[in-house]
Amino acid sequence: MKGVMKAGIKGKRKIIVYIATSADGYIARPDGSVDWLNRPRPVDNYEMGAFYKSIDTILWGRKTYELTLEFGGSSSAGGKSGRKIKNYVFSTKSALPSAAGVEFVSEPITAFAQRLRTTPGKHIWMMGGGGLIASFLDQGEVDEFIIHVIPTFIGEGIPLIAPRHRTVHLKLLSTKTWSDGVVRLHYAVVRQAAARGGSREDRAQGWRAKRETGVRKDSE
């Protein structure tokens, strides 16, 4: 993840999906539970600390935000470390509990992402869930995926990206393995213009996706 670690205030801000999945591609059980992630961790905690230092903003879908609160997590990631982390929660609902450092968003994704990228700062952590990741990806507003594959099958659950017809090409930047079987895959998203070798149907799908605005209901 050296490319990520070089991020600074003057560098281009990237929107990065940094996440763990089961070996069968789920980010949570159907009820949002991630009990299968409760496992001994290596001393370096999968280099989470280094990544965390490279970001200063986190993007949440409403359901992920609410589940984090329900399972006892902090509503403002970064509070325990004393760092000022800006949290944006995407939702079409207006009645949500407020918290310090949290702003609720309902504006179109492209406009929001472009505005955020032009604001000085570090990289942006796309927390998820799968609906929000899909919405940003379909608008061309995800730069990289850093996926930690946990050597566990959970059988059913919430997929990494909400299903719909799409073809998104990825470029492998790096891989890393740990002794407990966890594998990290670091990908860059190949932009539509750079992937013109795809089928006419795939290109048409990309153009249709770019014309969409706003947050789809499944983004929450």
Stockholm file with secondary structure:
# STOCKHOLM 1.0

chainA/1-220         MKGVMKAGIKGKRKIIVYIATSADGYIARPDGSVDWLNRPRPVDNYEMGAFYKSIDTILWGRKTYELTLEFGGSSSAGGKSGRKIKNYVFSTKSALPSAAGVEFVSEPITAFAQRLRTTPGKHIWMMGGGGLIASFLDQGEVDEFIIHVIPTFIGEGIPLIAPRHRTVHLKLLSTKTWSDGVVRLHYAVVRQAAARGGSREDRAQGWRAKRETGVRKDSE
#=GR chainA/1-220 SS CHHHHTCCTTSCCCEEEEEEEETTSEEECTTSCCGGGCSCCCTTGGGHHHHHHTEEEEEEEHHHHHHHHHTTCCSSTTTTTTCCCEEEEECSCSCCCCCTTEEEECSCHHHHHHHHHHSSSSEEEEEECHHHHHHHHHTTCCCEEEEEEESCCCSSCEESSCCCSCCCCEEEEEEEECTTSCEEEEEEECCGGGGTTSCHHHHHHHHHHHHCCSCCGGGC
#=GC SS_cons         CHHHHTCCTTSCCCEEEEEEEETTSEEECTTSCCGGGCSCCCTTGGGHHHHHHTEEEEEEEHHHHHHHHHTTCCSSTTTTTTCCCEEEEECSCSCCCCCTTEEEECSCHHHHHHHHHHSSSSEEEEEECHHHHHHHHHTTCCCEEEEEEESCCCSSCEESSCCCSCCCCEEEEEEEECTTSCEEEEEEECCGGGGTTSCHHHHHHHHHHHHCCSCCGGGC
//
